[in-house]
Structure formats: structure tokens, C-alpha cells
Amino acid sequence: MMPSLSLSAAIARVARVAKTGRGRTGARRASFASLLPAGGALWRSLTMLLLLLWPTLTLADIHPRDTLSPAADSADISAWFFWLYLWLDVVIFAIVAAGFFFGIHRFRKRPGQNDDPAMDLHGNAKLEIIWTVIPTAIILVLSVITVGGVFQISADPDREQRIIEIDVIGKQWWWEYDYKGYNFSTASEMHVEEDTQVLLHVRSADVIHSFWVPRITGKRDATPGRDYPMTFRPFNVGGEVKEFVGQCAELCGASHARMGLKLFVHPKDGPNSFEVWAKQQQDKAREPVSELEQKGKQVFTTKGCVACHSVRGVAELTQRSQSTGPDLTHVGARTSIAANVLPNSVENLAKWVKNPQSIKEAALMTNLNLSDEDSLAVATYLYSLK
């Protein structure tokens, strides 16, 4: 029976050898195989394979950035190609390994065998043709399939079907989304509809960014002065709103790592549908009710916030530029702030308004040096804008 070895025990033994350079006896440097349980080579190999696969085998849920759990047609194509190449590599490896071990076993030197030289296969035209033609054929077939997949991912949307068209603008360090035909803008949280074509026009207002939602689609650079289209169709979500996370995938400055995003897929019908959400976004901002909300609105409109931010029905920018901040008309309805850095709450909004640079390094939002009281009032007002 194979001796048991827990994962923690194996890790401890690896750490001990890495630190001391010696095994338990201390007499010599331990070999890699000595870290495994005693037994045959097969059991040792299987144990090492289990240790390598342990993190994958113990993951109960789908990782938010798991590209192999696609939630849209574009990501599904990419995942299909990954599995195609992976299993093809496995088959090729198995064939090569089988031939290798067969050769070792079949042509090994046996007891009493003469020391005759091995048969010389140099110049064997038949073998050289075989191991040239077969790889060439595989590469040609894969090339045709891959090019077809590239064209499929980059194909233009069908204009005869419904399309949700969004301008995606990367800014240091957040994302702006302008919904064409709906006349409203949101920030860092995109909302789309299940089983409906989505056409993005990706560009940048400052430096090069890269839009990426791993379970929805591949990466697309956002470059100043250029418009890059991206098309995908989300899968059905079963009547619920599903959330997917993304990230800027191009180094774009000090807070690149804090330039996250979310994408929400809505059902077509019901109270959680995309059209219901879009109608809510088209409404003007609600009026403040409490005394603290009223004070927050006053601070917001008089302390310089309206120089960069719009709140429809309160203060709207007539012209947007590189320095324009997010539209805050319904900021209270968002699940996060500062490009998915903090959960959306009055407390976190107050921290952000008070000192943006303490939350996000080199944030371009102006620190207005508001008092704690004014920061709380503004945060309360903004959080009420749902």
C-alpha cells in the first residue's frame, strides 16, 4: 500500500530541504524524489502529479477571472481553442513518450548481448518524410481552424438584429461608458442584456489602456485617437442579474492595478431586465430629502465638484473632456466606487471625497480639502442618488 502523505506534510518537507539543502538525515543533499513517499516510481509520479493539481482540484467555485468558464460567445470560442490545443498537445506528448519508452525497452542492451553498434537510421527517407509531413499537416490544419476562429470573434454584428452599442473610454484610472441611443453615461460598471449583441467602441482619453472581462471576451486595447470595435453576445442568465469582473490589462500608470471594472448581464424580461435598468438611468437625479442630503447637495454644487461631474437635473457639463469625471446621476445605485476599488457605501464615499489619493495612488480627482462634516454630507447625498 502506498504510504500516506498529507499536503501540509509534503509542503513542510519541501520547505525544509529548500532551507537547509539536506534531507532528514543531514548527510547529503536530498534529491527531488526523496521528498516523495517511499515506493515505486509510478506511485512517486502519481503523488507528484496530485500535489501539482491540488489547487485546481480543491477549487469549489469558478474563479471570477476564469477564462475557461465562458459566459459569452467570444470567450467561448477562445476557451474552445485552448482545450483543442491542450488535448492535441497531450496526445502528441503521449505518442512521443510512448515511442521513447518503447525504444528504451525494446532496444536496451540485454545480458550477454554483443557490443554491436546500433542500426544507423541516418538518411532513411521514409522516416524523414513521415516526421516532416505529419507535423506540417497538423500545423496547416490548425492554422486554417485558428484563422476561422479569429474571423468569427472579430466579425461585425448582424445589423438586422438588436444591438446594444456602447462607447468605452479608458481614463486614468477608470472606465466611462456612453450608451448610444439611450443618452446616458455610467462609470466602471457596464450593464448589458443576455443573448443580445453588444458592440463596444473602445478608445482612450489619455494613455493606452486595455479593456478585459475574462469570462466575457478577450482583451482590446484602448488607444488615444483610435476606435477599436469589440463584439460579443452574453449567454442567458436564467432570470437573474449576473456580475462579472474585469481589469485594465495594459500598464497605464501608478494606479493601473486599481483600474477595475464590472459587467452585469441582465435578463430580457422581468423587474431585473436591462430595459428597466436603462429606464432608471435615464431619469434625472432624485431630490434630497433629509437635512444632511440637502447640505450635501449644497456642498456638491458650491465647492467645485460640478466642475468635473454631472448630475442630471442638478448640474450638467455642457462639454466633456479628458479631465471630465464620472456622471454621478445614479452613483448610489452602483455596487462599487473608484473603479471597483471600494464597495459603495456612505462611509467609503466619504473617505473617497475627503482624500481620493489615500484610496487610489495618484488619483486625478482633485482633493478639495473638505471637512469631515462636509465629506459626510456629500457622501450621504451621493449615496441617495439611486
C-alpha positions in Angstrom: 0.0 0.0 0.0 1.2 3.5 -0.8 2.3 5.3 2.4 0.1 8.3 3.1 1.5 11.9 2.9 -0.7 14.9 3.6 -0.4 18.0 1.6 0.9 20.0 4.6 3.5 17.4 5.4 4.7 17.4 1.8 5.0 21.2 1.8 6.8 21.1 5.1 9.4 18.7 3.7 9.9 20.7 0.6 10.4 23.9 2.7 12.9 22.1 5.0 15.0 20.9 2.1 14.8 24.3 0.3 16.1 25.9 3.5 18.8 23.5 4.6 19.7 21.8 1.3 19.7 18.5 3.2 17.2 15.7 3.9 16.2 14.4 7.3 19.5 12.6 7.8 21.5 15.7 7.1 24.2 13.5 5.5 23.6 14.6 1.9 21.5 16.9 -0.2 18.1 15.4 -0.8 17.1 14.6 -4.3 13.7 15.7 -5.6 12.4 12.1 -5.5 13.3 11.8 -1.8 10.6 14.3 -1.0 8.0 11.8 -2.1 6.7 8.7 -0.2 8.7 5.5 -0.5 7.6 3.2 -3.1 7.8 2.5 -6.8 8.4 5.1 -9.5 4.8 5.0 -10.6 3.5 5.9 -7.1 6.0 8.7 -6.8 4.9 10.2 -10.2 1.2 10.0 -9.3 1.9 11.6 -5.9 3.8 14.5 -7.5 1.0 14.9 -10.1 -1.6 15.1 -7.3 0.5 17.8 -5.5 0.7 19.8 -8.7 -3.0 19.5 -9.4 -4.1 20.0 -5.8 -5.0 23.7 -6.1 -7.2 23.1 -9.1 -8.9 20.0 -7.6 -9.8 21.9 -4.5 -11.3 25.0 -6.1 -15.0 24.7 -5.4 -16.2 27.8 -7.3 -15.5 29.3 -10.6 -12.8 32.0 -10.3 -14.1 35.5 -11.3 -11.3 35.7 -13.9 -11.5 32.1 -15.1 -11.2 32.3 -18.9 -12.2 28.6 -19.2 -15.7 29.2 -17.8 -17.0 31.4 -20.6 -20.2 33.5 -20.2 -20.4 34.9 -23.7 -19.8 33.6 -27.3 -16.5 35.4 -27.7 -15.0 33.9 -24.6 -16.5 30.5 -25.5 -14.5 30.5 -28.8 -11.3 31.3 -27.0 -11.9 28.6 -24.4 -12.6 26.0 -27.2 -9.3 26.8 -28.8 -7.5 26.4 -25.5 -8.9 22.9 -25.0 -8.3 22.0 -28.6 -4.6 22.8 -28.3 -4.3 21.4 -24.8 -5.7 17.9 -25.8 -3.7 17.9 -29.0 -0.6 18.6 -27.0 -1.5 15.8 -24.6 -2.0 13.3 -27.5 1.3 14.3 -29.1 3.1 14.1 -25.8 1.7 10.6 -25.2 2.7 9.4 -28.6 6.3 10.8 -28.3 6.6 9.5 -24.7 5.3 6.0 -25.7 7.8 5.9 -28.6 10.6 7.0 -26.3 9.9 4.4 -23.6 9.2 1.7 -26.2 12.6 2.4 -27.8 14.4 2.3 -24.4 12.7 -1.0 -23.6 12.8 -2.7 -27.0 16.4 -1.8 -27.9 18.0 -1.9 -24.5 21.2 -3.9 -24.1 20.5 -7.4 -22.7 22.8 -9.6 -20.7 25.3 -11.5 -23.0 24.5 -9.2 -25.9 27.4 -8.3 -28.2 28.6 -4.7 -28.3 27.5 -4.3 -31.9 26.7 -0.7 -32.8 23.0 0.3 -33.1 21.4 0.3 -36.5 22.2 3.6 -38.3 18.9 5.3 -39.5 20.6 8.4 -41.0 19.4 9.1 -44.4 16.2 7.0 -44.0 14.0 8.8 -46.5 10.8 7.1 -45.4 11.2 8.2 -41.7 12.2 11.7 -42.6 9.2 12.1 -44.8 6.9 10.8 -42.1 8.1 13.1 -39.3 8.1 16.1 -41.7 4.7 15.6 -43.4 2.7 14.8 -40.3 3.7 18.0 -38.2 3.3 20.1 -41.3 -0.2 18.8 -41.9 -1.1 19.3 -38.3 0.2 22.9 -38.4 -1.7 23.7 -41.7 -5.0 22.3 -40.3 -4.6 24.2 -37.1 -3.8 27.4 -39.0 -7.0 27.2 -41.0 -9.1 26.5 -37.9 -7.4 29.3 -35.9 -7.8 31.9 -38.7 -11.5 30.9 -38.9 -11.9 31.5 -35.2 -10.2 34.9 -35.4 -12.6 36.0 -38.1 -15.5 34.6 -36.1 -14.5 36.6 -33.0 -13.9 39.8 -35.0 -17.0 39.6 -37.2 -19.2 42.6 -37.4 -22.6 42.3 -35.6 -25.7 41.5 -37.5 -27.4 44.8 -38.1 -30.7 43.2 -38.7 -30.8 42.1 -35.0 -30.9 44.2 -31.9 -27.5 45.7 -30.8 -26.6 47.4 -27.6 -23.9 49.9 -28.7 -21.6 51.5 -26.1 -18.6 53.8 -26.3 -16.0 52.7 -23.9 -13.5 55.4 -22.9 -10.5 54.5 -20.8 -9.2 57.2 -18.5 -6.7 57.3 -15.7 -7.9 55.2 -13.8 -11.5 54.4 -14.5 -13.8 53.5 -17.4 -16.6 55.6 -18.9 -19.5 54.1 -20.8 -21.7 56.1 -23.1 -24.8 54.2 -24.2 -25.7 55.1 -27.8 -29.4 55.6 -28.3 -30.1 55.8 -24.5 -28.5 59.2 -23.8 -26.8 58.5 -20.5 -23.3 57.7 -19.3 -22.1 55.4 -16.5 -18.7 54.7 -15.0 -16.8 51.5 -14.4 -19.9 49.3 -14.2 -21.3 48.2 -17.6 -24.8 46.7 -18.0 -25.8 44.6 -21.0 -28.6 42.1 -21.9 -28.5 38.4 -22.2 -28.5 36.8 -25.6 -28.2 40.2 -27.3 -25.4 41.5 -29.4 -23.1 44.1 -27.7 -20.9 46.4 -29.8 -18.2 48.3 -28.0 -16.2 51.1 -29.4 -13.1 51.1 -27.3 -10.7 54.1 -27.1 -8.7 56.1 -24.6 -8.7 59.7 -23.5 -5.1 59.8 -22.3 -2.7 56.8 -22.4 -3.0 53.2 -23.7 -5.4 51.0 -21.6 -6.8 47.6 -22.3 -10.4 46.5 -21.7 -10.7 43.0 -20.4 -13.6 41.0 -18.8 -12.1 37.4 -18.9 -15.3 35.4 -18.8 -17.0 37.6 -21.4 -14.4 38.4 -24.1 -10.7 38.8 -24.8 -8.6 41.9 -24.3 -9.0 45.0 -26.5 -6.5 47.9 -26.4 -7.9 51.4 -25.8 -5.7 53.9 -27.7 -5.9 57.7 -27.9 -7.2 58.8 -31.2 -8.3 55.3 -32.4 -11.6 53.4 -32.2 -11.4 49.6 -31.7 -14.6 47.7 -32.1 -15.4 44.7 -29.9 -18.5 42.4 -30.3 -19.9 39.7 -28.0 -23.2 38.1 -27.1 -23.7 37.2 -23.4 -25.2 33.8 -22.6 -28.6 33.5 -20.8 -28.5 34.3 -17.1 -31.7 32.5 -16.0 -33.7 35.4 -14.9 -31.1 36.9 -12.6 -28.6 39.6 -12.9 -25.1 38.1 -13.1 -21.9 40.0 -12.3 -18.5 39.6 -14.0 -15.3 41.3 -13.0 -12.6 42.8 -15.3 -9.4 44.7 -15.2 -7.4 47.1 -17.3 -4.8 44.8 -18.8 -2.2 47.4 -20.0 0.2 49.1 -17.7 -1.1 52.7 -17.7 0.4 54.5 -14.7 0.6 54.5 -10.9 -2.9 53.1 -10.3 -3.1 50.6 -13.1 -3.7 47.8 -10.7 -6.7 49.7 -9.3 -8.4 50.3 -12.6 -11.0 47.5 -12.3 -14.5 47.2 -13.8 -17.6 45.2 -13.5 -20.0 43.9 -16.2 -23.6 43.0 -15.3 -25.7 40.8 -17.6 -29.5 41.4 -17.2 -32.3 39.1 -18.3 -34.5 40.2 -21.2 -37.8 40.3 -19.1 -38.9 41.0 -15.6 -38.1 43.6 -13.0 -34.4 43.0 -13.4 -34.3 43.4 -17.1 -31.9 45.6 -19.0 -34.6 47.9 -20.2 -35.9 48.5 -16.7 -32.4 49.4 -15.6 -31.8 51.7 -18.6 -35.1 53.5 -17.9 -33.9 54.2 -14.4 -30.6 55.5 -15.6 -32.4 57.9 -18.0 -34.3 59.5 -15.1 -33.0 62.7 -13.5 -31.4 62.6 -10.1 -33.8 62.4 -7.1 -34.2 65.4 -4.9 -32.6 65.3 -1.5 -34.9 64.5 1.4 -33.1 64.6 4.7 -31.3 67.7 6.0 -27.9 66.0 5.6 -28.7 65.2 2.0 -29.7 68.8 1.3 -26.5 70.0 2.9 -24.5 67.5 0.8 -26.2 68.8 -2.4 -25.3 72.4 -1.4 -21.6 71.5 -0.8 -21.5 69.5 -4.1 -22.8 72.4 -6.1 -20.7 75.2 -4.4 -17.3 73.6 -3.6 -16.1 72.8 -7.1 -17.5 69.2 -7.7 -19.6 70.4 -10.6 -16.5 71.5 -12.5 -15.8 67.8 -13.4 -19.0 65.9 -12.6 -22.6 65.9 -13.9 -25.7 65.2 -12.0 -28.7 65.4 -14.4 -31.2 67.9 -13.1 -28.7 69.5 -10.8 -25.5 70.4 -12.7 -24.7 69.1 -16.2 -21.5 69.7 -18.1 -22.0 71.2 -21.5 -18.7 69.9 -22.8 -16.8 66.8 -21.8 -13.0 66.4 -22.0 -10.1 64.3 -20.9 -10.4 65.7 -17.3 -14.2 65.1 -17.1 -15.1 62.9 -14.1 -17.8 60.2 -14.0 -21.5 61.1 -14.3 -22.9 60.8 -10.8 -26.7 61.0 -11.6 -27.3 57.5 -10.2 -24.0 56.8 -8.4 -25.8 55.5 -5.4 -27.0 52.5 -7.4 -23.5 51.3 -8.2 -22.0 48.4 -6.3 -18.5 49.9 -6.1 -16.7 53.2 -6.4 -13.2 54.3 -7.6 -13.2 51.7 -10.4 -14.1 48.7 -8.3 -11.6 49.6 -5.5 -14.2 50.0 -2.7 -17.7 48.7 -2.1 -20.2 51.5 -2.5 -21.3 52.9 0.9 -21.7 56.2 2.7 -18.6 55.5 4.7 -16.4 54.7 1.7 -17.8 57.6 -0.3 -16.9 59.9 2.5 -13.3 58.5 2.5 -13.1 59.0 -1.2 -14.5 62.5 -1.2 -12.2 63.5 1.7 -8.9 62.3 0.2 -9.0 60.4 -3.1 -5.2 59.9 -3.2 -5.4 57.9 0.1 -7.6 55.4 -1.7 -6.1 55.3 -5.1 -2.4 56.3 -5.7 -2.0 59.3 -8.0 -5.8 59.7 -8.5 -6.5 62.7 -10.7 -9.6 63.7 -8.7 -9.0 67.0 -7.0 -8.7 67.0 -3.2 -10.9 69.9 -2.2 -9.8 69.7 1.4 -13.4 69.3 2.7 -14.0 68.9 6.4 -15.2 65.6 7.8 -18.7 67.1 8.2 -18.9 68.3 4.6 -17.4 65.0 3.3 -20.1 63.0 5.1 -22.8 65.3 3.8 -21.7 65.0 0.2 -21.3 61.2 0.6 -24.8 60.9 2.1 -26.2 63.0 -0.8 -24.4 60.9 -3.5 -25.4 57.6 -2.0 -29.0 58.7 -2.1 -28.8 59.1 -5.9 -30.1 55.7 -6.9 
